Amino acid sequence: MAFRRALKQAAVVGGVAVTTVFGLSQLIEYRRTQHRTAQLARVAAEAELKVLFANELPSREAQLAALQDTPEFDVLIVGGGATGAGCALDAVTRNLRTALVERSDFSSGTSSRSTKLIHGGVRYLQKAIMKLDYEQYMMVKEALHERANLLQIAPHLSAPLPIMLPVYKWWQLPYYWAGIKMYDVVAGIHCLQSSYLLSKSKALEYFPMLNKDKLVGAIVYYDGQHNDARMNLAIALTAARHGAAIANYTEVVHLLKTKNQKTGREQLCGAHCRAILSGKEFDVRAKCVINATGPFTDSLRQMDKQETAKICQPSAGVHIVMPGYYSPDSMGLLDPATSDGRVIFFLPWEKMTIAGTTDTPTDVTAHPIPREDDIDFILREVRNYLSPDVEVRRGDVLAAWSGIRPLVTDPNSKDTQSICRNHVVSISDTGLITIAGGKWTTYRAMAQETIDAAVKFLHLPARPCRTVGLMLEGAKGWTPTLYIRLVQDYGLEEEVAQHLATAYGGKAFDVAKMAQVTGQRWPIVGKRLVSEFPYIEAEVLYAIKEYACTAIDVMARRTRLGFLNVQAADEALPRIVQIMGKELNWSQEKRTEELEAAKMFLYHEMGYRSRSERLTKSSEIHLDYQDVMRYKNRFHKFDKESKGFITTVDVQRVLESINVHIDENALHEILNEVDLNKNGQVEFNEFLRVLYHSDSGSQPFRNKIQTVKLGCSSDACRWRRQIKINPR
């Protein structure tokens, strides 16, 4: 009620409430007196918690054995996303015997396909103020507290990020400024840095590619950013180190039930599981079963009771990745009012630029596919905010993915049609505890509430929650200068060392020890999987220790290559499969299966299909195997460095080697004609199409290039290329 009264007393500027609850001086004094409280995040959680596997993680085989051999667990968690892993960590640190099973890989679903932000929700706060919604306000306040905690317990995987909100109308300045300042106030002692105003010139200085037409100024506020898949994995591995039995690629076939001797009712007592990779089936007995399956919440609820009403209302969010030059290295962008009212973020991430997200109803699937119209929508919105000098090209979309957000209706609510904005914890008649909804940032609070409910419902002998301030895998031993020691002690490239330090934290030394000698003067160790990314071969070996079982696990979640550049990931796949095959004793048939499965993952789920269809949608190509190999050999004559594409420099080099000279502007004009996706380079798909239509005499490619003849004499192997420019 106090909050509601305060809101009613607030002054309104341009439709957004500006708080008058505290005077500015009182607010500053409040923050000062509470400063020490901010340091309590790392409290008793760190106080002598027993870490069973501090030095070496138990192997995956040992984890599966523990699931099968333990007579009864206190808690069995189904789902290995952020929430499920959070529940496992919360339970095991309360001294509960804990098990977790995941049908696919840890973070293989929604948790690896987020916007990569750790945030409180600026737009939710605006709704809270405008509608005097106390629930929304508390949701934002909780998220801001969790944001501060997550940045503290995994400093290697997360960091504050300034986000710019450009303003194009004068009246919007006080409107947005008031809302953002309220965001700072609600964060209180957990405010990362105070927001501030920028003039037009300063905004363009910080974000040069911003559209300056009608720009009035900008507001900058702070949220957090993280590597979501590795953060999820860090939570799961921390639970494993404390003694939780966790296993990916282990699915629940059906739930186990027994009759309660006192009430005569059926109650859950575990689950019958199948190890997907081996096909072996076994029972996991537990006093409590927790459903943390995200978009698949209803599947497990209906496995418990067939007639249970569905509560999940899935929504698809598509993101795209573009080259790093689309955004500054350390400044994001928020578009609060897109053409259809959705919010779009435009953020630097892993030296690339990530843009998204959409919000459209979808069906629940384990393999969501980004739609071309969603990709086009994001590109259109990006064009509106960037300078006309920056040509936003479809060909610059290096990867795209879709994640399913599991919005839920509260099963305990009288109004079952209303979607719950926060998370929901419910308990069925048989004792299935379901945690659904929520968001990445609040995973820890959701887990705490879920385990609290389990402890209360089953009267489990448990300690209080210990996860506030509990450092995650890799956090101990990490410092901002750790990468320097990696360079000095192991002879790694600086870029590789920085990557290892941020991805693995204090465990980076374990990865470095596994790195092979390059045979070069520098770097001494650390062979890259692909030249333009800092991922090294040793990470594949270390990924197996982190329970990676497939090439997709390594490519998409242990490293993030598949999410950053589908072509680079495709190039790295053979080597990833080779390393894993040798380490895991894969047969040739198994290696082929892994390679094909990973390629299908890139093709469908990471946007490769959309990219390819853009290149070939106007006409079809019919080539036999011999033609493809012949064209591939020609392509590699130009692409000497195996980059996967040809530039004007490559063509110029080949032409000069055979004493053929052509005007540079004419050469650019020719390559622009065959650069179908307009990204400044000719890739193999484009090369195939160009040569096919050139050889077959197709009209579209005779406008600029009348004939293209490539050949190699048997004696000297010298290339001959005749290029005739049509005078038109």
N, C-alpha and C positions, 0 to 999 in steps of 0.2 A: 504493500500500500504506500509505503514511503516513496518508492520509485515512481508510482503513478502520480502521487501528489507533486513530486519534483518535476515530472514531465509537464504537468498542467501549468506549473509556474514558469515554464521555460519561455524565453522570448523566441519569436519565429522570424527568421530572415530568409526571404525567398522561398518559404515553404518548408525549410528544414529547421528543427529546433536547435537553438544555441543555449547550452546549459547556463543557468544562473544559480544552480544549486550551491556551488562554492564560488567564492571570489577567487581571483587568480592567485592572490597572495596566500590564501588559505590552502589552495590546491598545491602550490609549491611546497609549503610547509608540511602538508600531509605526506607528500612524496619523500621529503627529507626524513621525517620521523619514521617512515616505513622502510627506509633503505635497507636496514639490517634484516628486515623480514624477507626481503628479496633473496638474501643469501641462504635461506633455510631450505631451498629446493634440494640441496644435496645432503639432507639430514640423515636420520637414522637408517634410511635405505642402504647407505654405504656401511653401516655399523656392523662389521663382522658377519656379513652374510656368508654362509658356507658355499664356496664354489667348488663343486665336485670335480670339474674337468677344466681347471685353470690353464693347464699347459697344452693338452691335446684334446680336441673334440672327439667324442666317441664316433666310431665309424657308422655308416648307414646300416651295415649289417648288424652291428651291435644294437642300434636303435630298434630295428625290426625284431630282433631277439627279445629285447626288453618288453616290447608291446605284447609279444606272444607268451612270454614266460612269467610276467608279473601276475600274481593271482587276482588282484583287484586294485585298480587305481581309485583315487578319490574323485578325480575329474577326467573326463575324456572330452576333448574339444575337437569338433569337426570343422575344418576350414583353416587354411594356412595363410590367409591374408593378414593385413595389419591388425585387425580386431582379434582374429583367432590367435595369432602369435602373441598379441598383447595379453590375452586371457591366459595363455600358457605361462608367460613370464610372471604375471600377477599371482597365479595359483602356486607355482613351484616355489616362489620366494615367500609364500605364506606357510611353507612346509607341508603342502598338500602333494600327494603322489599324483603326478600330472602326465597325461598322454595327449598327443595331438596327431591327427591324421589329415592329410590333404590329398585330394584326388589327382591333382596335377602337380605343379611345382609351387613352392612358396612364392607368393606375390604374382602368380601367373594371370590372375584376373584383374579386377578393378584397381587393386593397390599398386600395380606397376604402370597404370595407364592414366594417371592423374595429371593435373596441371603443374605438378611439382611444387606447389605452394604450401607453406605452413601458415595458415591465416585464421583470423577471427571471423571474417566475413563483414566487410564494410557495408555491403548492400543489405545484409540482415539487420544491421544496426539502424540503417535508415528506415526500414520497415518498422522496427521496434519503436522508434521515436514517432513516426508518422501515425502509427495505429495504436500507440500506447500499449504495445504488446510486451508484457513482462517476460513471457516465455522466450521470445526472440532475444530480448536483452540478456537474459541469463545464459542463453546459448552462446552469444558472442563473448560474454565475460568469461565463461568456462573455456572457450576456445583460445582466448588470449592468454589465459593462465597456462593452458597446455602447450601453446606455441612457445612460451618462454621455457618451459620444462624441456621440450623436445630439442630446442636449440642448445640447451645446456648439456643434455645427456648424450648427444651425438654431434659434437662440434665439428668433427671431420666430414660428416655427411650433410651438414646444414649450415646456413649462414643467413644473416639479415639481407634483404634485398630492397633497395629503394624503388618505388613504383610511381611513375609520373601519370598524372591525370591532366591531360591538356584541356584548356578552356578556350572556347571559341565565341562566347558571348559574355559581355560584361556582367550581366545579372547573375551568371552562373558562379562567378568567383566567390561571393559571400555564401552562396548556397552550398557549394562543394566544400569550401573551407570550413564552414561550420560543422558539416557532417564528419569531415576527416579529423577535426580537432576533438570532436566528441569521441571518436575512435581512440584517440590518444588518452582521453580522460578515463574512458572505461578500462583501458589497459592498465592504467594506474602505474604501480611499481613495475609492471611487466612491459611497459612501453619500451620498444627497442631503441628508437630515436624519435624526437619530436618531428612532426610534419612541418613543412614550410612552403611558402609561396615563392614562385619564380616569375620574373618578368619575361616578356616574349624573347628578348635577346638571350637571357640566361637559359631559358628552356631550349632554345635552338643550339646553344653551346653544349648543353648536356646531351641533347638528343638531336644531332644535326640532320637526320633523315626525316624529321617531323615536318608535316605540311604546315608551312608558315602563313598561308593565306587565311586571313581573318583570325589568326591566333592572337588571343588577348594575353595569355600567360599560362601558368601551370601550377599545380599543387603536387608536392611529392610527399608520400607517406611510406612507412616501412612495414613489410611483412617478412616472413621467412621463406626460404627455398631449400629444397633437399633433393637427394637422389632417392626417389621413392622405393624402387625395387630393392636397392641395397639397404635402405633403412628397414624395410620389412624383414629382410634376411637377417640384419643385425639383431632385431628383436627376437626372432626365432632362435638364432644361434646363442644368444644370451640365455634364453630359457633352457636350451640344451646343456649349456655349461653348468647351469645350476641344478641339473638332474632331470629335466623333463625328457620323456621319451617322445621324440617327434619323428615323423616319417612322411616325406612327400611320395607321390605316386602310390598312395594307399587309399582305396575308396571304401566307403561304407556300403555294403550290399543290403543289409537290413538291420534294424535295431533289435536288441535283445530285451525281452521283458520277463518279469516274474511277478507273482502275486504277493502283495503286501500282507503279511500274516495278521496284522492288526486290523486293517481296513477291508481286506479282501479285494482291493482294487489292483489292477495291473500297474506296475511301475517299471521304468527303464532300469536296466542293469548292465548296459554296455552296447556293443555293436559287433556284428559279424562283418569282418573286413576282408578285402582282397588286395594283395600286393600286385599291382598292375603289371610290373615288369616281369615277375616270375610266374604270376598266375596263382600263387599259393593263397589259400584262404584260412582265416583263423579268427578266433573270438578275442575281443578286448573287453574285459570286465571292468565296470566302473560304477561307483555309487551315483554319479551324476554325468549326464551327457549335455554338452553345450553346443548349440547350433550357431556357428559363426560363419555361415557360408555365403554371405553377401547376396548377390542376385539370385542364388539358388536356395534362399531361405525357405521358400514354400515347398520345394522338393523334399527337404528333410522333415518339415512339419507334416506333410502329407504321408511320408513314410511312417511317421509316428501314428497318425490318425487320418485315414483316407478322406473323410468328409470335412476336414479342416478347411475353412475359407482362406483364400489367398490374401496376403497382406502386402506383397511386394509389387510395386508399380515401377518397373525398370525404365530408365531414361538413358539414351545414348549420348555420350559426349565425345566428339571427334577433335583431335589435335593434329596439327601439322608441324613438321620441322623444316626450317629454311636455313640457308647459310648464315654464319655469324655476322656478316656485314649488314644485315637487316636491322640490327639493334646495337646499341652501345654495350660494352662488356659488362657494365655494372649498373644498368638502369633498365627497368621494365616499363611497360606502358599499359594503362587500363582504358578501355573504351567502354564507358558506362551506359551508352545509349546507342546501340547499333540500330540498323534499319528495322529490325523486328523486335527490339526491346531486350535482346539477350546481351549479356556482358561478355566482352572478348578481352583476354589478356594477351600481351605480346611481350615475351620475356626472354632474356638471355639464359641459356642453359647448356652446360657442357660445351661451351664455345660455339654453340649453334644458337638459333632463335626458335623458340617454340610459340605457337599461336593457337588459341582455342579458348573456350570450348563451345560446342553446340549443345543443345538440350532438346532432344526429340524423343518421343515415345518409341519403344522398341520391344522386341521379343527377347526373352532370356536365352542366351546361347553362350557356350564356352569359347566360341571363336567369332567374336564380333568383327565386322568388316567395315572400314571407313567408306562412306558413300561419296561419290564424286560430287554430288550437289552440295554436300556439307563442306567439302574441301573448297569448292568454288565460293560458297558463302563466306568462309573465313578469309579467302583471298580478296574478295570484294571489300570486306570491312577493313582489311589491312591497307588496301589502296586508298581508302578514304582518309586515313590518318598519316600516310607517308607522303613525302614531297613528290610532285609530278616528275621530278628528275630521277626518282627511283622507280625503275620499271619492275613492277611486281609480276613475276612470270610463273606460270604453272610448272614449268620445268625446274624451277628452284625448290619445289617441294621434294625434299630428300627422303622423307618418310612420313607416313600418316597412320594414325591408329584410332580405334574406337574403344572406349571404356564404358561399361554399363554401371550407372549409378543406381544403387538399390534403394530408391525412395519407398517408404512404407506407410501404411495406415496403421494406427494403433489398434490392436485387437481388443484392447480394454476400453476403448472409447465408444460412447454411445453413437457418435457421428462417424460411422465407418467409412464415409466417403472422403473425409478430410485427410490429406496427406500430412503426416507428421514431419515437421521441419527438423526435429532432433531425432535421437535414436530411441529405440523401444526395447525394453527387456520384458519378456513375457514367459510364463511357466505354464505348460500344458497339464492336463489331468494326470498324465503318466510321469510328469517330472522333467520333460524336455524343456531346457532353458534356452530361449532364443534371444540373441542380441542382433538387432537389425537396424538399418539406417545409419544416421550419423555421417561423419566425414573423417578423412585421414587425420587431421590435426588432433581430434579428440579421441583417438583410438585408446589411449591409456585410461582416460576417465571412463570410457565405455567398458573397458575390461574390468576396471575396479568395481563398477556398479554390478556387472554380471557375476563376478566371483562373490561379491557381497551377498547377492541374491541366492547363489548356490549354497554358501555357508549357512545362511539363515534358514533356507528351505530344508536342508538336510542335516542341520545341526552338526556341521563338520568342525573338528577341532583345528582351527586355523589362527595364525597370527593376523594382526592388522595389515593392511596394504603397505608394501614396501617399495613400490615402483616410482614414487616421486623422487627424482634425483638419482635414480639407479643408472649408472653409466652403462651404455650399450657396448656391444662387441666393437673393439677397435678404439673406443674413446679414451681408455687409459693409455697413457704413453704418447698421445698425440699432442703435438704443438704446431703452431703455424710454420715453424722452421724445420720441421721433421724432414721434409724433402731434401734439405741440404745435406743431412747426414746420409741419406740414401745415395745421393750423387757422390759424395766423398768416400763413403765406405764400400760401395759396390760398383761404382763406375757406370751408373745409369744416366741416360739423357735427362736433362732437367725437366722437360715436359713429361716424360714417363714417370720420373720421381714424384712430381707434383700430383699426377693422376693417382699413383699408388697411395700416396699419403692421404688424399681426400677420399678415396674409395675404401681403403682398408684401415686407415688410422694407424694405431700402434702395431697392427698385424702386418703392415706393409713390409717389415723386415723379413717376415716368414715367406712372403711372395718373392722378395728380392733374392733370398737364399736359393730359391728354386730356378732362378733365371739362368739361361744358358749363355756361355761365352759367345760373342758375335764373331770373333776372329778378325775384328777391325781394330784400328787404333782407338777409335771412340765411336760409340759407347763400348765399354768393355763387355757388359752383359746386357741382356734385354732385347731379344729379337721381336720386332713388332709383327702383329698379325696382318695389318695393312699399313702402308707407309704414312697415310695422313692422319691416323689416330694413334693415341699413346698406349693402346692395349697391347700387351706382350704375351708371348706364348706361355710363359710361366703361370699366367693367370688361369689358363685352361686347366693346368694341373692342380692349382690351388682351388679352383671351382669344384673339383671332384671332392676335395676335403670338405667343402661347404655344401655337400649333398647334391651337386649338379649331376643329373643322370642322362641328359640328352644334349645334343648340340644347341637346341633352342634355349635351354637353360643358360648355357654359357653366353650365347650370342645376344640374348635379349635381357637377361636379368642379372647374371654375375658380372658381365660387362654390359654396356648399354648400346653396343654397336648397331643392333637391329633397329633400335628406336631412333638412332641418329642419322643413319644413311644406309638404305637398303642395298644399294649397289656395293658399297664397301663391305657390308656384312656378307653379301653373296660371294665376294672375292675371298673373304676370310674363311668361309665355311669348309672348304676341302682340308685346310690345315687344322682347323678345330677338330674335325672328324678324325683326322689322322692321329692327332695327339691323344684324343679320348679313346680311340680304338685301340691304340697300343697300351694305354694305361689300364683299360677295362677289359682287355682281351676280346674285343669285338671281332666277329667273323666278317668276311668281306660282304656277305649278305646284309648283316646288321649295319655295317658302315654305309652301304648304299641306301638302306632304309632311312638312316639318320639324315643323310645328305638330302634325300628327296623330301622328307618331312620338314626339314628346316627351310628348304626352298619354297615349299607350299605355304609355310608360315609367313615368309617374307612376301610372297606373291599375294596372298589374300588378306592377312591381318596387318601387315606393315605398309600397305599402299603400293606395292610393286605392280599389282594388277592394274590399278588405276593409271599408273604411270605408263605402263606398256600399252594400254588401250588408247591412251591419248596419241601415241605414236602411230598406231596402225588402224585407227578407226575409219580413216577416209578410204582405205583400200586394203586388200588382202595380199599377203605374200605367200606364194607356194614354192617352197624350196625343198629339194631332197638333201640328204645328209652330205653328199659330196659337194653340193653348191655351198652349203653352210660352212663346211670346213675350208673350202677354197676362199670364201669371202673373209673368214676368220683369219686365215693366214695373211691376206692382204691388209686387214685391219692392224694386225700386230707389226707389220712392216712400218706403219706410221707410229703406232703406240709402242715405241721402243722401251719406255719405262713401265709398261704394264699398268697404266693409270686407270684403264677402263674407258678412256675417251680420247679424242683427237682434238687438238687446238690448231690455230693458225701457225703457231711456232713449229708444230710437228710437220705440218704440210710444207711449210717453207723450207725446213731442213731437208725433206725428201726431194723437193724440187731442185734445190741447190746441188744436191749430190748427183743429179743427172743433168746439170747445167741448163735447167729450165728456169726462166725468170718471169715473174708475173707481178704486176703492180699490187702493192699491199692493200690498197682500198678495194681493188677488184677481188682480191682473195677473200677479204672480209665479207664482201657482198655475196660471193659464192657460198662460203660456209654458213652465212646467215640464212641462205635459202634452204640449205639442207639441215640446218639446226632446228629440227621440228619442234622441240620443246623449249626453244629460246633460252637456253641457259649458258650460251657462250662456248659450247663444246659439242662435238659430235660423238655420240655414244654408239655402241655396237648395234643396237636395235635400229637407230637412225641410219647407220652405215649400211646395214643389210637392206633396208628399204630403198635407200638411194641407189645402191648398185643394182638391185633387182629391177627397179623401174628404169634405170639407165640402160641396162642390158636389154630389157624387153621393149624399150622404146616408148614407155609411158609418157604421156604429154606433160603432166605437172612438173616433171624434172627436166624438161627440155627448154623451159623458159630461160633459165640462166646457164645451165650446163647442157650443151648439145650432146656431147659424148664424153664418157669417162672410160678410159682404157688403161687397165693396170696389168702388167705382166712381168715375168722374170725369165731372162734367158738362161739356158741350162749351163752355159760356161761361166759367165761373169756375175750372174744373179743381180743385174742392175735393173732398177725400176725405170719403166718408161711411162710417163703420164702425159696425155694430150688433152689439154683443156681449151675448149673454144667458147668464147663468150658471145652470146647472142646480142647483136647490136641493139636490140630493143631494150 
